[in-house]
Amino acid sequence: MTSVNVLETPIRHGLDLVELFDGSGCTSVGIPARLTETPRIRLTSGPKSLSLTTKPGALVLKSSALDDLYEEGRAGQGDMKYPANVPVAVQGTVESPSGRYNPRFFELTVGNAVVRSLTLFRSVKATEMRSAGAVIGNLVSLVDGSPVVEAWAKVSLVVTPTVGTALTFVAQADARGDFVIPVNRAPALDKDAPSSEYSATLSVQRMALDADSRLPNPASLSALEIESSTSADSFAASLSFKLTPGSIKQLVSANRTSLLVRPA
C-alpha cells in the first residue's frame, strides 16, 4: 500500500450561509418556501476579504481572513476548529435572473458561521390569480399636489371568512406601483354560509430605498395611510372592504383610478 506523506493542510472556513425565502402569499399557514432559483448577488459594501458562492435559494459567504495553513502535516479536528472572528457589516443587492421575484437591497451583519435569511417577494408578472380570486390595485402618492408612483411598497391583506380564522396575505408592489394579492387559501363559500362576502382589510408600508442602487429594503418599513374609497381626503391606517370569493377586487380611492397613500 502506498502511503501519503501530508506535509501541510490548507484550512478554509465558510463565514455564513444566507437562505432566500419567498415572502409572498398567505403567511398564516405553513412556512415560507425557499427560492428554487440561483440568485444574482452583488456586494456593494464589505471587507475586501469577503467572497461569495451562490446556489439555488442561498448564498455562502466566505472570508479569506479566516483561511489558515496547518504546517505540521495532517490537521486534526482540533486544528480545524472555527476561529473566533469579529462580525462584519455587508451590503448588497439581490436580483432574480428569471424576473420571478422583485429585486432588493440588503444589509447584514455576518460572521460566526450561522444561518441567516433574506426575504424576496414575487413580481406581478409571476403572480398567479386562481379561482379563489384576488385583490389588485395601483399605489400612488402626492408630490407637490401631483400623483407619483408609490413603488415597491409592502401590501398586507387580512381576510376574515364567515367561518374560521382570519388569514393574512402579503405582496409587494412593483416599480409601477401595481400589486396583485391572490387569496388562494381563502375557503370557498358553501350553500350554508351566513354571508356571500368576506370582510377584508388592507394596509400598506413603504420600503426604504438604497441611495445608490435605488432598490427597496424590505427590512426597513414605514407605515402609510390610505385614502378612503368613498370619501376624498379621508385617510386611515388601513382600508376595509368586502371581498367576494372567486372575484377580482380592484381597489381605488374616491374619484381616482389608483389607491392614494401618504406617510402616517
C-alpha positions, 0 to 999 in steps of 0.5 A: 500500500502506498502511503501519503506523506501530508506535509501541510493542510490548507484550512478554509472556513465558510463565514455564513450561509444566507437562505432566500425565502419567498415572502409572498402569499398567505403567511398564516399557514405553513412556512415560507418556501425557499427560492428554487432559483440561483440568485444574482448577488452583488456586494456593494459594501464589505471587507475586501476579504469577503467572497461569495458562492451562490446556489439555488435559494442561498448564498455562502459567504466566505472570508479569506481572513479566516483561511489558515495553513496547518504546517505540521502535516495532517490537521486534526479536528482540533486544528480545524476548529472555527476561529473566533472572528469579529462580525462584519457589516455587508451590503448588497443587492439581490436580483432574480435572473428569471424576473420571478421575484422583485429585486432588493437591497440588503444589509447584514451583519455576518460572521460566526458561521450561522444561518441567516435569511433574506426575504424576496417577494414575487413580481406581478408578472409571476403572480398567479390569480386562481379561482379563489380570486384576488385583490389588485390595485395601483399605489400612488402618492402626492408630490407637490399636489401631483400623483407619483408612483408609490413603488415597491411598497409592502401590501398586507391583506387580512381576510376574515371568512364567515367561518374560521380564522382570519388569514393574512396575505402579503405582496409587494408592489412593483416599480409601477406601483401595481400589486396583485394579492391572490387569496388562494387559501381563502375557503370557498363559500358553501350553500350554508354560509351566513354571508356571500362576502368576506370582510377584508382589510388592507394596509400598506408600508413603504420600503426604504430605498438604497441611495445608490442602487435605488432598490427597496429594503424590505427590512426597513418599513414605514407605515402609510395611510390610505385614502378612503374609497368613498370619501376624498381626503379621508385617510386611515391606517388601513382600508376595509372592504368586502371581498367576494370569493372567486372575484377580482377586487380592484381597489381605488380611492374616491374619484381616482383610478389608483389607491392614494397613500401618504406617510402616517 
